[in-house]
């Protein structure tokens, strides 16, 4: 029997007020964690102990409201913050606070006679101005600032901040810093010479280390293909070679692959435990070709030809690459060359790229070339996070992960004065529309409110980078005091919050299922 689902309509300002209430309740909870003197939230769980957290992202994931429109508001907020989280790995709380402020002030502007389209266009223009301003005041990361960023993200831990700073220094300018759980109660750095690739496995069935959700092999056979493999026979000779004479040599295939072919591979993995993993190709277009050419040097093999009918009989060796070990995650790959690896072509390519860096005037191109050099030279530092109890380790891991993401973001775009002062300064110094001008001071106001720092803000008081230190309750130079934000994080929070608010302000009809 077909079941009928009836709809309810809530229109105009009535719907917007309910959306606003959903945002207010959500953002007040998440915003309570903001700043040095932010507080914890405690969430009842279905079973076991409650979740107690000071993390904005964790808090947001626990929020569900009974009212369907309020519930949709928090879902939109979650999606908005997810975009920030995916880019930065942090800044969820700032995004929440800004989203609420933008929507509140947009609703007020709408009541005062402005159209939703007008509000949206003005906000977008202002956001562009602010992002340019943030770029203009951002300063590049150095060792001290790396420490400051890490300390802020680890909630003031000097120990973890120092370890993270040392890890980035050991990895090199474009090296990779990761983290794992230690089997001891100590937290330390494990430095290895490795080569990072921005790629990942194509299917979770390849995972053989469930603890870290990775696929890991020692001494694998590596195959590289720039073209989609549409016929299993294209790779069958190599698979056969990997398993000849009762061997079970692991196989790692960097390639686009037809789903019919991958189904055969996955069947072998599932039924016969064959050690195989398919890795999606990194980047696209010319960038992809250059990365794959670099990998062919590091794995010491040729890229498989595009002609599927090529007879590999007796020629397999030149297409078979190898390495000492490889770790494949959902979004990253790292591998170690054999100890006796020597390849003059690698050295030649590094020298060639370094020469291009010196003469290239494009900042973007320089960064890209340096990343290629980093991949070829290698450099991976792993922070082994330890603790006495499992809960202590989990909490530490979360802080270390946030800090690694924050430093990575800071390396990409530099840092600015923290505590909300960068956006506060933008509101004072830029020609902005009223909605944006009022909204972007909300992170500063929330930090002050959470600290119960009763103070009168004088228009002459804050000249960037002078701000307010809620730990010491005094005005300070935020950069010198180590109270900083990443420029990339602020811009991501600002753009995503403004976008979410603009979508909501143009919503006139909220249609829900009838309860």
N, C-alpha and C positions, 0 to 999 in steps of 0.2 A: 504494500500500500504506500502510495506516494505521500510523503509528509510535507505539509505546507509551512514555510517560514515567512512570517509577516514582518514588515518593516515599520519602523517609527521614524518620523522626521522631526528634527529640531533645527530651526532656521535662525538666520540673522545673529543679532547680538546675544540671544539666549544661548545658542550653540557655542559662540566664542567665549562666553563667560564660563561655561562648563569646561571647555578645553583649557581655559586659563586656570581654573581651579585645579584641574588635573596636573598641570605644569607646576603650579604653586606648591602643592603638596609634595610632589616628587622632588622639585629643586630645593625646597627647604630641608628635606632629609639629606639629599646628596650634598648640598651646600654647607651643611653643618660640619663636614669634614675638612673644610677649606682653610688653608693657612696653618701657621705654626701652632696656634691655639685652637685649631679645629677639634671637634669631639668625635667619639666613636658612635656608631649605630649598632643596635642589637636586633637581630631578626630571628623570630621563632622559626624552627625547622620542623619538618614533618616528624622526624624522630631524632633523638640524640640531643646534644648540646646546641644552644643557639649560636648563630653566627655573629660574632662581634668583630667589626671592621672599621677602619678609618679610611678605607679606600673608596673613592667615589664610584668607580666602575663596578666594584662588587656590590655596593649599596644599590646602584641603579638596577642591576639584574634581579634584585629581590622584590622589586616594586610591581604590584598588580592591584588595580582598583576595581571595586564592584560596579561602579557606574560605567556603562559601555563607552561613553564619549570620553570620560576621564581616562579610561583604560587605553583608548586609541591615542590620546595625547601623550601618555607615557611611552607607548610603543614608538611613536614618532621621535620622541626624545631619545630613546634607546638607539634607534637607527642613526640619528644625527651624531650621537656620541660614539657610536661604533665606527663611523667614518674617521673621526678624530683619532680614536684609539688605534685604528689600523695604520694610520700615517705616523703617529707619534708614539703610541704605546702608553700614553698618559694624557693629561689635560682634560679628562672627562668632566671633572667638577667645574672647571672654568667654562666648558662648553654648555653645561647645564645652566649655570648662573646667567650666562649671556643670552641663552635662548629665552629664558623666562623674561629677562629685562626687555629684550627686543619685542617680544609679543605683547607684554603689558603696555609698553609705550606706544606700540603700533595700534592697539585697540583704543587707547586714549586719543590718538591722532585721528582714527576713524570716526570716533564720536564727535570730534571737533570739526568734521566736515571734509577731511582729506579722503581721496579715493584709495582703494587698496593698491591699484596699479601705481599711483603716484608715490605712495609710501615705499613700495618695493623698489622702484627705480631710484629714488633718493638714497635709500639704504645701500643699494649696490654701488652707486657712485662713491658714497662715503667710505665703504669698506675698502674699495680700491685705493683711495687716498691713504687710509690708515695703514694698509699693508705696505705701501711705498714708504710711509713714515717709519714703520717698524724696521724695514730694511736699512733705512738711512742711519738709524741710531744703533743698529746691531754691531757688535764687535766680535772678531773671530775668537775661537776657543784656544786657550793656552792651558798649561798644566794646572795653574791655580784655578782657572775657571772650570776646568774639567772636574776638579775636586769639589768646587762649590755646587755645580750642577748635581753631582753624585750625592753630596751630603743632603741637599734639599730633597732629592727623590727618595733617599733612604731614611727620611724623617729625622735627620740630624745625627746619623751614625758616623762618627769620625773613622771608626775601624773599616766599615764597609766602603765609605767614600775613598779612603786611601787605597784599598785593595782594587777597587774599580779603576781609579786613576792609574795605578801601576799596570793594570792589565792592558789598558789602552796604550800606554807608553811602550809596553813590551810588544804589542801587536803591530805597532807602526802606524803611520798616518792613515793608511787605507786598509789596515788589517782588520780582522774580525774578532770581536769579543763575544763569547757565549757563556753559558752557565750550566752546571750540572749539580746534582745532589752528591755530596761527599759521603763516604762510608765512615767518616770519623766525625768528631765534634768540632773539628777545626775548619775554618774557611781560608782557602789559599788559592794561588794561581798555578795552573798547569799550562805551561807554554810549550807549544809544538809548532814545528814548521809545517804549515798546511796551506792549501790553496782553496779559496772560497769561490763558489759559483752560485749566482742567484737563479736557482732552479729548484726542482723538487720532484718527488715521485708522482706518478699519474694516478695511483690507486692505493688506498690504505691497506689493501691486502698484501702489499709488499713489506709492510712493517714486520721486522723480526726482533725489535727491542721495544716491547710495549711500555716500559718504564718511561722512555724518552720519546716514544712515538716516532722512531726512526728505523731505517733499514741500514744495517751495518755489515760490511764484508771485509775480510782480509784477503789480499792478493787476488783481486777479481780480474777477469777479462773485461776490457772496456771496448765498446763499439760506438762509433760516432757516425751519425747520418744526418745530412741536411734535408733529406727528402722523406716524405711520409712512406713508411713501410706498409704496403698494401697486400703483400703476399708473404705468408710465413716462410716460404722457400727462400726468400731473400736473406733470412738470417739463419735458416736451418743448418747450413754448413758450419757456422760458428758455434751454434748450440751443440751440434754433434761433437765438435772438437773439444768443447768444454767438458763433455761427459764421456769422452773416449777412454778406453782402458779402465773403466769403472771409477774414473775421477769425477768429482763434483765441484769443478771450478766455478765460483760465483761469476755471474754475467751481469754487467751493468750496461744498459743500452740507452744512450742519449739520442732521442729521436721522436718525431711525430709518428704515431702508429695507428693504423686502422683498428677500429674496435673489434672486428672479427679476429684479427691477429692477436690483439691483446687478450681476448677471451681464451685463446689457446694457451697463451703464456700463463694467465691466471689459473687456468685449470691445472696446469703442471705444478704451479706453486701450491695450490690448495690440496690436490690429490697426492702428489709425489714429493712435495716439499723441495722442489727445485730451487736453488738459491739464485734467483733472477730478480732484477728490478729495472723497470722502465722509467727513465727520467725525462720530463718534458724539456724541450729546448729553451734556453734562456733568450730573453729579448726577442726582437723581430727584425727583419730586413737586413741591412748592412751590418748593424750592431751584432746581430745573431751570427752572421758569417765570421766577423772578426773574433768574437768570443770562441766560436767553435774551432777556428784556426789556432787560437792560443791553446785551447785544450788539446788539440792534436799534437802540439809541441810537447806539452806536459805529460801526456799519456804515451808519447813517442809512437804514434801510429798515423796512418792516413785516414781521411774521411771516406766512408763508403761511397762508391760512385752512384750516380742517379739512375743508371740503366739497370733495371731489375733483372735482366736476363744475363748479366755478367757471370761467367763461369769462374768461381773462386778456387777451383781445384788447383792446389799447389801454390795459391797466392794468399791464403788466409792470413799468414803471419804479418804481412805489412799493414793489414787493416785491424789487427788485434793490439789494443793498447793495454797497459797494465799500470798498477800502482800498489803501494804497500798496504793501504787501507782506505776505505771510503765510508762516509756517513751521510746518508740521504734523509733529509727531513721534508716536511710538506712544502717549505718555501726556501730551503737552503741546502747546499751540498758543500762538503769539504772533504779533501782527500790529501793523503801523504804520498810523496814519491818514494821509491825504493832508496835505501841508503846509498847505494852505488850508482844512482842516477847521474848521468852526465850527458848533456845535450847542448852542444855549441849553438844550435839554432835558438834555444831559449835565451842564452846570453846575448846573442845577436839581436833578437827581437826586443829585449829589455833596453839595450843601448839605442836602438832605433827609436823606440817610444820616448825615451828620455830626451833625445835630440828634438823630437817633435814638440815636447812640452816646453822646451826653452824658447822656440821660435813662434809658438802659437799664441795669438792675442786673445782668443776666446776663452773666457773663464769657464764656461760650460764644457768646452772641448778639453781644456786642461784637466779638469776634474775627471772626465771620462778616461783620458789617457793615463792618469795616475792610478785609476782603479784597475786598468789593464796591467800596469806595472806591478801593482800589489798582488794581483792574481798570479802573475808569473813568478814573483819573488817569494810569495807565501808569507803568512804570518797570522797565526790563530792563538789567542789566549783564552783559556777556559777557566772561569772562576768556579772552583769546587766549593759549594755552599754546605757547611756542616752545622750541626747543632746537637744538643743533648737529647731532645725529644722530637718526635716527628712533627708535632705542631709548631715547634720553634723553627725547624728547618723550612716548613711550608711558608711561614710568615717571612723568614729571611729571603727565601727564593723570590717571593712576590716583590719585596723591596729591591732586591738586586736586579730583577727583570725590569722594573720601572726605571731604575737608574741607568741601566745599559741602553734602554730605548731613549731616554732623555739625552744622554751624552751623544748618542748617534744622531739625534735630531739637532743638537747644538753644533755638532761638527759640520752638519749640512748647511745651516743658515746663520750660525752665530748666536749670541745671547744678548739679552737686554735686561734692564733693571726689573726685579720681580716685585711681588706684593701688589700687583695690579697697577703699578706706577707708570708703565709704558703706555697702557691704554688711557690712563688718567691724563697723562701728558698730552696724548693725541687729542683728547677732548678739549683741552685748553688751548692748543696751538694750531689746530686745523679748522678750516671752514667746513663744518659738517651740518647735515640736517639735524633737526631737533631730536628725532627719535634715536638716531645713532649716538648723538652727543650725550643724551641722558643714559643710554643703555650701556655704553662701554666703560662707565665708571663703576658698574655693578660688582666686578670682581674685587676691586679695592674696597668698596663699601662692605662687602660680605666678610672679607678678612678682618676689617676693623670691628665689625659687629660681633664676629665669633670671639674676638679677643676682649670684648667689652671695653674697648679703648675709647672712652668718651672724650671726644676732642672736637674742636671747631675747626673746620677746614677753611683756611684763609686762602684767597685767590693768589696771594703772593708767597704762600708757604712752599708749594711744590714746584721746584724747577728741576726738571729731569737732569741727572738721575737721583735727586734727593727724594726720599720717600719716608715711610713710617715703618720702623722695626717693631712688630708687635711682641717680639720676645723681650726686648729691652724697654719697650714703651718710650721710644724717642725717634726723632728725625735723624736719618743717616744717609750717606751716599750708598745706595743699594748695591752698586757694583763692587765698591770697596768692602762692603760688609758681607759680600758673598750671597746676597739675596737676589737671585737672578731667575729669569725664565728663558726658555728657548724661543727665538724669533719664529721658527717654524711652527712651534706649538701654539703660540698666540695667534698666528695668522690662520692656522687650521681651525682653531676653536671659533674664531671670529667669523670666518666664512661659512662654516657649517651651521653655527647658531643663527646667523642672519638668513641663511637659506631655509632652515626649518621654520623660522618665524614668518618669512615671506610666503611660504606655502600655506601656513595656517591662517594668516590674515586674509588670504584670498578665498578661504573656504566659507561659503555661506550656508550650505546645507550639510548637516550631519545626519546620515541615514544609518540606523542601527537595527539589529534584529529585535523584535518585540519580545520582551521578557514576560 
